[in-house]
C-alpha cells in the first residue's frame, strides 16, 4: 500500500543538476509525506559534481536517473516545481490539480574558474535549493 500522501515533480532543463539536488532534499525533508520525482525537458544524465556535492551534505543521489518529462505525463502530481526559467517556459500542461511553483536557481553546471571556485558555486546553489526545499515541505506538507 502506498503511504505517500502527495506527489511532487521537480522540473529543470536537463534533469542533471538543480532538479536532482532538489529531488534529494525533498525526499530527505518530506520523508514519507510525499513521493518525489524529477525530470527535464531534455535528459543530460546526473551531473557527477551534483552527486559529489550532495554526498558532502550526507545525501546520496548516486542512484538517481535523468528522466524526460514525457515519462510522467500520465501521473497526477499535487505539486510541480520548476527550478529554472527554461523549464518553466517549456513545461507541458499538467492537470488543474497540480499546484505550480517556480524558483529560478543559478545553474552550477555553468560555473567557471578553478576547481575550488566551481565547487563553491555548486555549494552555494546546493544551500539555496536546500533552504527552498525545507521551506516548501514545512509550508506545503
URDABEL-V528400 format. One record per backbone hydrogen bond with DSSP energy under -1.0 kcal/mol. NH is the residue of the N-H (numbers start at 0). CO is the residue of the C=O. If there is no record, write none. Layout:
nh = (NH | NH)
co = (CO | CO)
This chain:
nh = (5 | 7 | 8 | 9 | 10 | 11 | 20 | 21 | 22 | 23 | 24 | 25 | 26 | 27 | 28 | 29 | 30 | 32 | 34 | 36 | 38 | 39 | 40 | 41 | 43 | 46 | 50 | 51 | 52 | 53 | 54 | 55 | 56 | 57 | 58 | 63 | 68 | 70 | 71 | 74 | 77 | 78 | 79 | 80 | 81 | 82 | 87 | 88 | 89 | 90 | 97 | 98 | 100 | 102 | 104 | 104 | 109 | 110 | 117 | 118 | 119 | 120 | 121 | 122 | 123 | 124 | 125 | 126 | 127 | 128 | 129 | 130 | 131 | 132 | 133 | 134 | 135 | 136 | 137 | 138 | 139 | 140)
co = (32 | 34 | 78 | 36 | 80 | 38 | 16 | 17 | 18 | 19 | 20 | 21 | 22 | 23 | 24 | 25 | 26 | 29 | 5 | 7 | 9 | 66 | 11 | 12 | 13 | 15 | 46 | 47 | 48 | 49 | 50 | 51 | 53 | 54 | 53 | 60 | 39 | 67 | 68 | 71 | 6 | 6 | 98 | 8 | 100 | 10 | 83 | 84 | 85 | 86 | 94 | 77 | 79 | 81 | 82 | 102 | 106 | 107 | 113 | 114 | 115 | 116 | 117 | 118 | 119 | 120 | 121 | 122 | 123 | 124 | 125 | 126 | 127 | 128 | 129 | 130 | 131 | 132 | 133 | 134 | 135 | 136)
